[in-house]
Amino acid sequence: MKTNAMRLLDLHKIEYESFEYTPDQKLTGEDIAKLLNEEPSHCFKTLVTQAKSKNYYVFLVPVNKELNLKKAASSVNEKNLEMIPFKNLLKVTGYIHGGCSPIGMIKDYKVTLDSSALNYEKIYLSGGRVGLQIKLKLSDLEEITHCAFADISN
């Protein structure tokens, strides 16, 4: 079944590969990278934050790294950011925890990728549901999300 992310990529005629695995909330991003036979640094998790300004921001960091909130805030010209509670994720993005993709959210939020993504022509990220990863060209991700790049991880 197609997700919002996949439908949007199809609409824009952007090529991608999809990879399904048995959904399991106990799987970490690093576990999923192993299932894909990829290095964790090649697979990115989507994190959603909110600033005191009430603006939401989306960040992608390698699954084996953590988002540095101070660096992330600086990258979007905010004083500080907080992760949004999982319970608010569906309402804010249209996706649930573990299946959140930066592509096809219910609103267009500012998206920033960790600059380590620039080491790859293609990256892996959530396809829009738990148990689904997609691999696409970084240039196509830039086109569809208008993302920026910054050093945002620890």
Backbone bond lengths (Angstrom), bond angles and torsions (degrees), N, CA, C in turn:
res aa  C-N    CA-C-N  psi(-1)  N-CA   C-N-CA  omega(-1)  CA-C   N-CA-C  phi
1 M - - - 1.456 - - 1.532 109.59 -
2 K 1.319 115.99 134.08 1.462 121.84 -178.49 1.528 110.60 -74.95
3 T 1.324 115.18 141.90 1.462 121.66 175.95 1.528 108.56 -98.66
4 N 1.335 116.60 170.76 1.469 119.86 175.57 1.519 110.83 -56.15
5 A 1.332 117.16 -41.36 1.463 121.03 -179.80 1.529 110.33 -60.43
6 M 1.326 116.98 -46.52 1.461 121.14 -178.69 1.529 111.21 -66.05
7 R 1.332 116.62 -41.35 1.471 120.01 179.09 1.532 110.77 -61.84
8 L 1.327 116.45 -41.64 1.466 120.47 179.66 1.529 110.96 -65.73
9 L 1.324 117.01 -42.30 1.466 120.54 176.87 1.523 110.48 -62.58
10 D 1.339 117.19 -42.93 1.465 121.30 177.84 1.527 110.94 -61.88
11 L 1.328 116.42 -43.54 1.468 121.82 -179.93 1.532 111.30 -58.12
12 H 1.330 116.07 -38.83 1.471 121.36 -179.23 1.531 112.39 -90.97
13 K 1.349 115.38 8.49 1.473 121.47 179.06 1.536 112.29 54.25
14 I 1.329 114.67 41.39 1.465 121.55 178.03 1.531 108.24 -97.10
15 E 1.317 115.60 126.37 1.458 120.95 179.70 1.531 110.64 -75.72
16 Y 1.321 115.06 141.48 1.454 121.44 176.63 1.522 107.85 -154.98
17 E 1.314 115.04 160.55 1.458 121.37 172.48 1.519 106.88 -112.96
18 S 1.317 116.98 141.63 1.457 120.00 177.28 1.531 109.60 -113.52
19 F 1.321 114.85 145.82 1.457 122.83 -178.18 1.516 108.06 -133.14
20 E 1.336 115.57 120.43 1.461 119.43 179.26 1.519 110.24 -104.71
21 Y 1.315 115.30 148.23 1.455 122.48 175.44 1.520 107.46 -143.71
22 T 1.319 116.79 162.85 1.456 120.66 -179.17 1.525 109.33 -67.27
23 P 1.337 117.26 118.51 1.467 119.98 -178.89 1.522 111.41 -60.26
24 D 1.315 115.13 133.94 1.462 121.33 178.88 1.520 107.09 -155.38
25 Q 1.317 116.83 114.20 1.464 121.08 -177.35 1.530 112.16 -63.12
26 K 1.344 117.38 -15.21 1.462 119.99 179.15 1.528 112.11 -80.24
27 L 1.352 117.17 -15.59 1.465 119.93 -179.32 1.526 110.30 -70.75
28 T 1.315 115.34 132.33 1.466 119.74 174.32 1.528 108.23 -89.59
29 G 1.316 115.71 170.02 1.464 120.10 175.27 1.517 111.32 -59.07
30 E 1.328 116.02 -37.08 1.466 119.88 178.92 1.528 110.89 -67.30
31 D 1.339 117.20 -36.32 1.471 120.84 175.98 1.530 109.99 -62.86
32 I 1.315 116.21 -41.62 1.464 120.75 -179.53 1.528 110.18 -66.35
33 A 1.323 117.54 -39.95 1.466 120.95 176.29 1.537 109.83 -58.07
34 K 1.333 116.97 -42.10 1.476 120.79 177.93 1.522 110.75 -61.58
35 L 1.349 116.68 -42.48 1.467 120.40 178.52 1.532 111.05 -60.32
36 L 1.327 116.16 -32.29 1.468 121.60 179.68 1.532 112.30 -85.87
37 N 1.342 116.65 -2.78 1.470 121.81 -174.30 1.525 111.67 57.14
38 E 1.319 115.57 42.52 1.464 121.84 -179.31 1.518 110.29 -125.64
39 E 1.315 114.63 158.03 1.463 120.53 173.02 1.531 108.08 -70.45
40 P 1.335 118.23 140.91 1.469 120.06 178.32 1.538 113.18 -56.66
41 S 1.314 117.09 -30.38 1.466 120.24 -179.45 1.531 112.84 -68.06
42 H 1.326 116.89 -11.88 1.462 123.35 -178.53 1.538 111.42 -95.34
43 C 1.330 116.28 -9.70 1.460 123.11 -176.42 1.532 108.74 -114.33
44 F 1.310 116.41 131.37 1.458 121.05 -172.50 1.524 112.08 -116.74
45 K 1.341 114.33 140.63 1.466 120.76 175.70 1.524 108.41 -102.92
46 T 1.320 114.61 150.10 1.466 122.03 -178.20 1.521 108.91 -102.27
47 L 1.316 116.27 125.05 1.465 122.38 -178.36 1.529 109.08 -123.47
48 V 1.317 115.83 136.40 1.462 120.87 -177.26 1.522 109.08 -115.03
49 T 1.325 115.23 131.51 1.459 121.96 -177.50 1.526 110.11 -125.93
50 Q 1.330 113.84 167.33 1.464 120.15 174.23 1.522 108.50 -136.85
51 A 1.321 115.06 140.67 1.461 121.95 178.24 1.529 109.65 -97.44
52 K 1.325 115.79 166.89 1.478 120.59 175.20 1.531 110.45 -58.21
53 S 1.343 116.27 -26.59 1.469 121.71 178.44 1.533 111.39 -68.78
54 K 1.340 116.64 -5.94 1.471 125.33 -176.95 1.528 112.47 77.91
55 N 1.336 117.74 0.04 1.461 120.86 176.55 1.525 109.83 -74.98
56 Y 1.322 115.51 143.70 1.464 121.89 175.80 1.523 108.98 -98.64
57 Y 1.331 115.78 146.14 1.459 122.13 178.35 1.520 108.51 -136.11
58 V 1.332 115.32 144.15 1.456 122.03 -178.92 1.528 108.60 -113.88
59 F 1.323 115.82 132.28 1.464 121.61 -179.26 1.517 109.52 -127.78
60 L 1.328 116.07 143.17 1.455 121.86 174.42 1.517 109.04 -119.70
61 V 1.326 115.16 125.92 1.467 121.31 178.14 1.523 108.23 -131.37
62 P 1.326 117.40 155.19 1.466 119.64 176.59 1.526 110.41 -56.30
63 V 1.329 115.75 147.42 1.465 120.19 -175.55 1.527 113.04 -64.50
64 N 1.327 117.26 -18.52 1.467 119.84 179.36 1.524 111.92 -97.40
65 K 1.321 117.23 13.44 1.468 122.57 178.69 1.518 109.31 -123.98
66 E 1.321 115.37 168.69 1.463 121.74 175.69 1.525 108.58 -115.48
67 L 1.308 116.07 150.72 1.460 120.81 174.94 1.519 108.71 -73.45
68 N 1.322 116.83 127.61 1.458 122.06 173.92 1.525 106.00 -89.31
69 L 1.332 116.21 105.23 1.469 120.42 -174.37 1.521 112.69 -61.66
70 K 1.311 117.28 -33.07 1.467 120.66 179.43 1.537 110.38 -67.02
71 K 1.336 116.60 -47.83 1.469 120.80 177.90 1.531 110.48 -64.31
72 A 1.333 116.25 -40.20 1.466 120.72 -179.63 1.528 110.48 -63.22
73 A 1.325 116.62 -45.32 1.469 120.47 178.71 1.522 110.70 -59.39
74 S 1.301 116.10 -45.53 1.460 121.00 179.13 1.529 111.21 -59.87
75 S 1.328 116.55 -38.38 1.472 120.73 -177.81 1.521 113.07 -66.25
76 V 1.335 117.33 -22.29 1.468 120.94 179.57 1.533 111.93 -114.49
77 N 1.338 115.54 16.41 1.468 122.33 177.04 1.529 113.86 58.97
78 E 1.326 114.61 41.97 1.463 120.89 174.62 1.522 107.59 -116.97
79 K 1.347 116.56 156.76 1.470 120.12 178.78 1.521 110.88 -74.19
80 N 1.337 116.14 -42.41 1.455 119.60 177.29 1.524 110.63 -156.12
81 L 1.321 114.40 162.58 1.465 122.37 -179.46 1.521 108.76 -134.41
82 E 1.319 114.66 155.66 1.459 121.10 172.55 1.515 107.89 -131.42
83 M 1.336 115.76 145.96 1.460 119.85 173.09 1.530 107.70 -65.72
84 I 1.331 117.24 140.46 1.462 117.79 176.18 1.523 108.42 -78.99
85 P 1.324 117.95 149.55 1.470 120.29 177.89 1.535 110.39 -63.43
86 F 1.331 117.07 144.05 1.468 121.43 179.56 1.516 111.08 -52.54
87 K 1.343 116.85 -37.11 1.475 120.09 -176.83 1.534 112.17 -63.77
88 N 1.340 118.21 -20.56 1.465 121.46 -179.68 1.532 112.78 -94.18
89 L 1.322 116.73 -7.99 1.462 120.78 -173.33 1.528 112.76 -60.21
90 L 1.318 118.33 -47.17 1.461 122.01 -178.36 1.530 111.03 -60.88
91 K 1.335 116.00 -44.71 1.465 120.79 -178.81 1.536 111.19 -64.40
92 V 1.321 117.17 -38.53 1.467 121.98 -175.99 1.528 112.39 -80.88
93 T 1.357 116.68 -39.80 1.471 119.77 -171.97 1.526 114.90 -112.17
94 G 1.325 117.34 -24.08 1.458 120.28 -172.41 1.518 111.97 89.72
95 Y 1.319 116.87 1.66 1.464 122.61 -179.82 1.522 110.42 -122.35
96 I 1.353 115.13 158.97 1.463 119.90 177.27 1.522 110.15 -101.83
97 H 1.331 115.79 164.75 1.460 122.10 178.07 1.527 109.59 -58.47
98 G 1.314 116.24 131.36 1.457 121.65 -178.69 1.516 113.10 92.25
99 G 1.329 116.32 -10.57 1.464 120.58 -179.85 1.510 111.93 -135.25
100 C 1.320 116.29 25.51 1.469 121.52 -175.27 1.528 109.82 -88.33
101 S 1.314 116.02 120.69 1.458 122.45 178.19 1.529 109.13 -111.30
102 P 1.338 117.93 146.07 1.462 119.26 175.82 1.531 111.91 -74.44
103 I 1.325 115.85 -9.01 1.468 122.21 -178.81 1.525 108.68 -100.15
104 G 1.332 117.14 128.24 1.456 120.71 174.64 1.512 115.67 83.34
105 M 1.329 117.68 21.31 1.469 119.89 175.05 1.530 108.97 -66.48
106 I 1.316 116.78 162.70 1.464 119.66 -176.56 1.527 112.99 -68.81
107 K 1.330 116.59 -18.01 1.467 122.26 173.56 1.518 107.73 -135.92
108 D 1.310 115.98 157.72 1.468 120.46 175.85 1.519 109.20 -87.60
109 Y 1.311 115.45 104.53 1.459 120.89 177.06 1.522 108.99 -98.00
110 K 1.331 115.58 159.43 1.459 120.09 175.18 1.528 107.95 -67.22
111 V 1.339 115.44 126.76 1.464 121.97 -177.79 1.525 108.71 -113.06
112 T 1.334 115.73 131.05 1.468 121.72 177.16 1.522 108.68 -127.41
113 L 1.323 115.41 129.34 1.464 121.68 176.63 1.510 109.20 -102.42
114 D 1.333 114.57 144.65 1.450 118.72 173.03 1.530 108.06 -59.81
115 S 1.320 116.06 137.43 1.469 120.86 -175.85 1.521 112.92 -61.08
116 S 1.330 118.32 -16.29 1.467 120.24 176.54 1.530 111.56 -62.58
117 A 1.325 117.82 -20.93 1.468 121.43 177.89 1.523 111.29 -61.55
118 L 1.328 115.86 -25.75 1.469 120.12 -178.79 1.524 112.31 -66.25
119 N 1.331 117.07 -10.33 1.467 121.64 176.34 1.524 112.45 -76.47
120 Y 1.338 117.14 -8.59 1.457 121.15 -173.73 1.527 111.35 -124.95
121 E 1.328 114.77 146.09 1.468 119.19 173.42 1.526 109.00 -77.37
122 K 1.354 115.62 -37.23 1.464 121.74 179.67 1.526 108.63 -128.20
123 I 1.333 116.01 148.72 1.459 120.36 175.77 1.525 109.82 -131.85
124 Y 1.327 114.25 162.94 1.461 122.22 175.55 1.526 108.61 -102.29
125 L 1.333 115.64 143.16 1.461 121.36 174.65 1.512 108.75 -156.21
126 S 1.314 116.20 172.10 1.462 119.95 -178.22 1.521 110.34 -62.24
127 G 1.330 114.09 138.29 1.462 120.12 177.66 1.515 113.52 -88.34
128 G 1.330 117.73 1.38 1.458 119.94 175.65 1.509 115.18 111.49
129 R 1.332 116.63 5.10 1.461 120.16 171.16 1.521 108.36 -157.65
130 V 1.320 115.09 157.85 1.458 120.45 177.55 1.523 107.51 -62.96
131 G 1.333 116.62 130.98 1.453 120.86 -179.74 1.511 114.05 95.64
132 L 1.332 117.41 9.57 1.464 120.91 -178.41 1.525 110.63 -138.89
133 Q 1.319 115.36 122.53 1.467 121.96 173.84 1.526 107.66 -118.05
134 I 1.317 115.94 148.49 1.460 119.73 173.71 1.523 108.72 -123.62
135 K 1.316 114.36 151.80 1.461 122.19 177.01 1.520 106.10 -120.93
136 L 1.327 115.83 126.88 1.449 119.77 179.01 1.518 110.43 -147.15
137 K 1.324 114.16 163.99 1.459 119.75 179.29 1.522 109.32 -65.38
138 L 1.308 115.02 140.56 1.460 120.51 178.24 1.526 110.12 -60.08
139 S 1.316 116.92 -39.40 1.473 120.57 179.66 1.527 110.93 -62.68
140 D 1.336 117.79 -34.76 1.464 120.33 177.73 1.531 111.04 -71.89
141 L 1.338 116.47 -36.48 1.465 119.58 176.08 1.529 109.93 -63.44
142 E 1.321 116.55 -40.77 1.473 120.71 176.88 1.517 110.35 -59.82
143 E 1.335 115.87 -43.57 1.462 120.88 -177.97 1.522 111.91 -62.91
144 I 1.327 116.39 -43.36 1.465 120.30 -174.09 1.527 113.37 -80.50
145 T 1.356 117.46 -29.43 1.473 119.77 -177.10 1.525 113.59 -109.52
146 H 1.330 117.32 -11.10 1.482 121.57 -175.84 1.531 110.16 56.48
147 C 1.317 115.66 38.83 1.468 120.68 -175.16 1.524 113.02 -72.07
148 A 1.305 113.76 159.72 1.466 122.31 173.96 1.532 106.56 -111.77
149 F 1.329 116.15 169.07 1.452 121.89 178.39 1.515 108.20 -123.39
150 A 1.339 116.24 139.46 1.464 121.25 177.88 1.532 109.19 -158.51
151 D 1.306 115.27 159.57 1.457 121.29 174.39 1.526 107.06 -79.53
152 I 1.328 117.29 99.82 1.477 121.38 -171.91 1.520 113.48 -125.37
153 S 1.333 118.44 5.87 1.467 118.68 -175.52 1.528 111.98 -117.70
154 N 1.335 114.29 162.64 1.475 123.43 173.18 1.503 107.55 -110.83
